[in-house]
Amino acid sequence: MLGAAEEGGWLWWRGMASGRRSGGSERQVLLFLLCVCVCQSGAERLRYSVAEEMERESFVADIGKELGVAASQLAARKARVVSEGNEQLFRLDPSSGVLTVKESLDREQLCAQSETCTLFFKVFLENPMQLIRGEVEVRDVNDNSPVFPEKEMVLEIPETESPGSRFRLKRAQDRDVGMNGLQNYSLGSNSHFSLAVVNEKTGAKYAELVLERQLDREEQRELNLVLTATDGGSPPRSGTARVRILVLDANDNKPVFAREVYEVRLAENSPPEQLVVRVVATDPDEGSYGKVRYAFTEMPELSLKLFELNPATGEIRMAGNLDFEDAKNHEMVVRATDGGGLSTHCKVHVEVLDVNDNAPEIALTSVSASIAEDAAPRTVVALFSVRDRDSGDNGRTECSIAGDLPFSLSPTFDSYYELRTNAALDRERTAEYNISITALDWGRPRLSSRASIFVRISDVNDNAPEFAQQVYTLWVTENNSPMVRIGSVKATDADAGENARVSYALVRQEGKEQPAVSVNAVSGDVYVLRALDYEEVRGLEVAVRAADGGSPPLSAQAVLRVVVRDENDNAPVVLHPPPGSSALAGELVARGAAAGELVAKVVAVDADAGQNAWLSYELAKATEPGLFRVGLHSGEVRTARAVAERDAARQRLVVLVRDRGQPPRSASATLAIALVDGFSDAHWRRSEEAPAAEPDGPLTLYLIASLACVSALFVASAVAAVVLRLRRARAEPLPTFPTAVTESTAGSLPRSYVYDICFAGGTVNSDFRFLRPLLPCFPAGLPPGPPDQRSSVCSQEATNLGDEGDWAAQGRAPLSEDTRPRAVEAACAGNQGMEQNVSSDPNPWLSHQ
């Protein structure tokens, strides 16, 4: 019959086969295994039955068919059968799956007088591990006849016995059980006795002779009867014994025991010669009729070896060593007989008490040699059983694992335990485990035994390579040789074997050109593929991937930065004055300029970096060597002393710009400076009072461009206003401007627009401020026109002078209310004075400018 265990095993096998065909996930398989384990924990057994005395290699069952497993699968999974106990009674043919008996089975030898005789076995399957329980019931056959312990039983019966007296006869023994055992007694025909069959509570039967008619010794001194014992087999078997009855003279009393049943409890470690009990029977008769002697009757063979009875005193003592595991109870019948032949019987029941004299026994059934470190928790590693031959608490055992290990024990059934993982394993932390299992019973004293299981952890690729640092910074000097090694990267992998072999590669980015570096796949050395230019590439940043040789491979990334060191391979470049500008378009300096006045500024840049780009300025050549000086680091050209009348009107300066590289590189700039007369004092004061600003050098070009645009818009507006004004003048001519000023090329800006050049001490760059157009303020006696028109011109000029919105690159403070009238008056007065000096000064507009 296929029980729940077999159905669970069959479902497990079909589930595994289906998982392999469909590629089911590992999680589904684990859940299925868990369900199977739960089913098996409460499963029934494979149950079969065979008759005893069958021939050797007789068929018991087809295990493969019962389990629904093909014979080839049984062989592949190393199917084997293990019987409980020391003797293997069954054999399993892995090629056919047939279970047979190894030797002829004798039920009486295996199970003695037990009502049922059941032999247990277990079927083990591997890959995956599976345990199936089974049992075989050995059916009894009628192969034993009832046997009396004695072929002749002698009874001495006084002639005075009254009818109805009973005389117990010795019980026949039949090694068979059930219906094949002893069923009935019969007595040969006679005129004095009948036979009564008595059933004990234990199921045993014995016969008693019942006196039906008074005996007469004078009539018959001896009777011979035939007692027959019959079993219930088919065909039935029987055994006979002769009952010899001796008729005695009158003995009125027979011995009487103090108790009918003596109960004794005896520890199994009781020593020999120890007194067990003393039975006492008394007979009130005198003489030989009152003398009682004792003897065992109906004594099992095992008990006969363990106990001895003193026939005179009735003391029962130990004659051997008790063993609770062999027999838990012993029952003896003691007969007391007086000198007249009268006898009586009592029972002695000895209960053997168990002591803790057996240590637990650990039997390893199956052990996995190695387990992968990624094995899921609750994975079965080993299967073993624990057996203690004691009983009660003495036979109750518990198992434990020594140490803090990622394993646990799970009891299954019949004292079997599974060694399972209870946490994630890490081969990199612990590569192997020597697990010590201790089995301890609950007796007093507690006995224990130990067993060791060695488990090796196999490696899986669960560790990605790790770089020694996340960012590698390597340096290379520009203009390097191709394929030069500049350093290396290093990554390590905690795994073993191929899983720890690391290879390196650059991470390619789509849409970007191939980087100028490469990495050796094995050593991690970094090479620069081509020469680098610091001015084009200051540095590179690429990602390096380190991948191991596992399947699938794991990888990690690090950032590789290649920093290019600068070389002094670029000379300074002069931005101002522009190298292509005319030498005549120079700077203007008033002849009354004091020492330290800012004249011009040389602006240069160097494409290199660091010290190679640190520039210094020096005056290489000058028309007047002592008149000007150049700031060493700022490039500002200032007057070294006050400008004198004797100084030449045209000055030419050559400024040398040099960097600090090794070797140093240099460039030169040429400045043309014109010494002029006549800057107005009011204009000069305003220039001196202007707050100095120090804008950044690169902003100068943007400032000049923005000022030019704004100036152009303002001049266009001013010209439009002047044209409108002139049209209203109605043919009244304006004074003629000298051509010397307007057509002069002196200064750094065209004369079409007039600018106010302000030099402030301590500034780095020049400040340019756009002023009003150079137009005179007409007095009352000049060309006729509407009075309001002349006043409007002066008012507009005064307003321009006091406008809060300055046209300079840097902001100026607006004129206050008290200074604005004075500024307007000064502007008009200046224009009127300039008008009066037109005839006397050949170039009056130059001094006003």
Secondary structure, 3 states (H helix, E strand, C coil): CCCHHHHHHHHHHHHHHHHHHHCCCHHHHHHHHHHHHHHHHCCCCEEEEEECCCCCCCEEEEHHHHHCCCHHHHHHCCCEEEECCCCCCEEEECCCCEEEECCCCCHHHHHCCCCCCEEEEEEEECCCCEEEEEEEEEECCCCCCCECCCCEEEEEEECCCCCCCEEECCCCECCCCHHHCEEEEEECCCCCEEEEEEECCCCCEEEEEEECCCCCCCCCCEEEEEEEEEECCCCCCEEEEEEEEEEECCCCCCCEECCCEEEEEEECCCCCCCEEEECCEECCCCHHHCCCEEEEECCCHHHHHHEEECCCCCEEEECCCCCCCCCCEEEEEEEEECCCCCEEEEEEEEEEECCCCCCCEEEEEEECCEEECCCCCCCEEEEEEEECCCCHHHHCEEEEECCCCCEEEEECCCCEEEEEECCCCCCCCCCEEEEEEEEEECCCCCCEEEEEEEEEEECCCCCCCEECCCEEEEEEECCCCCCEEEEECCEECCCCHHHHCEEEEECCCCCCCCCCEEECCCCCEEEECCCCCCCCCCEEEEEEEEEECCCCCCEEEEEEEEEEECCCCCCCEEEECCCCCCCCCCEEEECCCCCCCEEEECEEECCCCHHHHCEEEEEEEECCCCCEEECCCCCEEEECCCCCCCCCCEEEEEEEEEECCCCCCEEEEEEEEEEECCCCHHHHHHHHHCCCCCCCCCHHHHHHHHHHHHHHHHHHHHHHHHHHHHHHCCCCCCCCCCHHHHCCCCCCCCCCCCEEEECCCCCCCCEEEECCCCCCCCCCCCCCCCHHHHHHHHHHHHHHHCCCCCCCCCCCCCCCCCHHHHHHHHHHHHHHHHHHCCCCCCCHHHHHC
